[in-house]
Amino acid sequence: MMSRLAVLAALLALIVGMVLLTAPQPESVARAATGQPLHDPGYSALQARLVQTGTDGLPVYTLDAAQIQQRPDSGLVDMQQVRLGFRDAEGNQWTARGARGELEQGSNVVRLDGDVHVDGTLPGTGEPTQITSEHLEFDINAQMVTTQAPVTILMSGRELQARGLVANLKERHVHLESAVHGAFVH
């Protein structure tokens, strides 16, 4: 699955590279002529969409961003206005969005920052669920949503607040770390 993302990133980098190489760039030529090493700016894209498909050809997740910028020196890909769509093990659709995002190349973990919202149906409950925080990480392969920051869960019209969260969507398990406020009564 990660190899497909790497191939997609390489293809995107190739396209951007072709555009950059064919355009006249007098500043780069001047630096090369003086013997200074050229800086590799990596690839960037506006209104980008990455789609990871499974063995069945269906999307495992989609990642949309208003802007994507690779930072080759750090091995990171920075994103702005990020929306991540995915399905859990039971086929429930989830959407995570944040003001900023970061993806480490070769990793399956997407970090979202800034007014992060995760919306979906918690497996086994049939209830719409919303998770909000300032920082969340999503492990695409493990289907784990984690944070050490303050977090709010809204489900069935009830609200829980805590500091720290581990939500395993595959195993239908949510663990709130500390300072839990709220109660769900059946």
C-alpha positions in Angstrom: 0.0 0.0 0.0 2.8 2.4 0.9 4.6 1.5 -2.4 1.6 2.8 -4.3 1.8 6.1 -2.4 5.5 6.2 -3.1 4.9 5.6 -6.8 2.2 8.3 -6.8 4.5 10.7 -5.1 7.3 9.9 -7.5 5.0 10.4 -10.5 3.9 13.8 -9.1 7.5 14.7 -8.5 8.4 13.7 -12.1 5.6 15.8 -13.5 6.6 18.8 -11.4 10.3 18.2 -12.3 9.5 18.2 -16.0 7.7 21.5 -15.7 10.5 23.0 -13.7 13.3 21.7 -16.0 11.6 23.0 -19.2 11.0 26.5 -17.9 13.8 29.0 -18.2 15.4 29.6 -14.8 18.2 32.2 -15.0 18.7 32.3 -11.2 19.5 28.6 -11.1 21.8 28.8 -14.1 23.7 31.6 -12.4 24.1 29.6 -9.2 25.3 26.5 -11.0 27.8 28.6 -13.0 29.3 30.0 -9.8 29.7 26.5 -8.3 27.2 26.8 -5.5 25.2 23.6 -4.9 21.6 23.8 -6.0 18.9 23.4 -3.4 16.3 20.6 -4.1 13.0 22.3 -3.4 11.1 19.0 -3.8 7.6 18.9 -5.3 4.6 21.0 -4.6 1.1 21.1 -5.8 -2.1 23.1 -5.3 -5.5 21.5 -4.9 -3.9 18.0 -4.7 -5.5 14.7 -4.2 -3.8 11.4 -3.4 -5.8 8.2 -3.5 -4.5 4.9 -2.0 -6.3 1.9 -3.4 -6.5 -1.6 -1.9 -6.0 -4.9 -3.7 -9.7 -4.8 -4.7 -9.1 -1.5 -6.5 -11.3 0.5 -4.1 -10.0 3.5 -2.3 -8.5 2.7 1.1 -8.1 6.5 1.8 -8.1 9.8 0.0 -6.0 12.8 1.0 -7.0 16.2 -0.3 -5.1 19.4 0.4 -5.2 23.0 -0.8 -1.4 22.9 -1.0 1.3 20.1 -0.7 5.0 20.9 -0.3 7.7 18.2 -0.1 10.7 19.1 2.1 13.4 16.6 0.8 15.9 17.8 3.5 13.6 16.6 6.3 11.8 13.7 4.5 8.4 15.4 5.3 5.5 16.5 3.2 3.7 19.6 4.5 0.0 20.1 3.7 -2.5 23.0 4.1 -6.3 22.7 4.5 -6.1 18.9 4.7 -9.0 16.4 4.3 -8.4 12.7 4.8 -11.2 10.3 3.9 -11.1 6.6 4.8 -13.2 3.5 5.7 -12.8 1.5 8.9 -12.7 -2.3 8.9 -16.5 -2.5 8.9 -16.8 -0.2 5.9 -17.9 3.0 7.8 -16.8 6.2 6.1 -14.7 8.6 8.2 -13.4 12.1 7.4 -10.6 13.8 9.2 -9.7 17.4 8.5 -7.4 20.0 9.8 -5.8 23.4 9.0 -2.4 21.8 8.5 -1.0 18.3 8.0 2.3 16.5 7.8 3.2 13.1 6.3 6.6 11.6 6.8 7.8 9.9 3.6 7.8 6.2 4.0 5.3 6.4 6.8 1.6 5.6 7.1 1.0 8.3 9.8 -0.7 11.5 8.9 -0.4 14.3 11.5 -3.1 16.9 11.5 -2.9 20.2 13.4 -5.2 23.2 13.9 -8.9 22.8 14.6 -8.9 19.0 13.8 -12.3 17.3 13.3 -12.8 13.5 12.8 -16.3 12.5 11.8 -17.7 9.0 11.3 -19.7 6.1 12.7 -18.0 4.3 15.6 -18.0 0.6 14.6 -20.6 -1.5 16.4 -22.6 1.6 17.6 -24.3 2.9 14.5 -24.0 6.3 16.1 -22.4 9.3 14.4 -19.3 10.3 16.3 -17.2 13.5 16.2 -13.7 13.8 17.7 -12.2 17.2 17.9 -8.7 18.3 19.1 -5.9 20.7 18.1 -3.6 17.8 17.2 -4.3 14.3 16.0 -2.4 11.5 14.3 -3.9 8.9 12.1 -2.1 5.6 11.3 -3.6 4.6 8.0 -2.6 0.9 8.2 -3.4 0.3 11.8 -6.6 2.6 11.7 -5.5 4.2 14.9 -6.4 7.8 15.9 -4.2 9.2 18.7 -3.4 12.4 20.5 -1.9 13.6 23.7 -3.7 16.9 23.5 -7.1 17.8 25.0 -9.9 16.1 23.0 -13.7 16.1 22.8 -15.8 13.2 21.7 -19.4 13.9 20.8 -21.7 10.8 20.3 -25.4 10.3 20.8 -25.8 13.9 21.8 -23.4 13.4 24.7 -20.0 14.9 25.2 -16.8 13.6 26.7 -13.7 15.6 27.3 -10.3 14.3 28.1 -6.6 14.8 27.7 -5.2 12.1 25.3 -7.0 9.6 23.2 -6.2 6.2 21.5 -9.0 5.1 19.2 -8.5 1.8 17.5 -11.1 1.7 14.7 -10.3 -1.9 13.7 -10.9 -3.3 17.2 -13.7 -0.9 18.0 -11.9 0.4 21.1 -11.6 4.0 22.4 -9.3 4.8 25.3 -9.3 8.2 26.9 -6.0 8.9 28.7 -6.7 11.3 31.6 -8.8 14.1 33.0 -12.0 12.6 31.6 -15.1 14.7 32.1 -18.6 13.4 31.1 -20.5 10.2 31.3 -22.4 7.9 29.0 -25.3 6.1 30.8 -27.1 3.2 29.1 
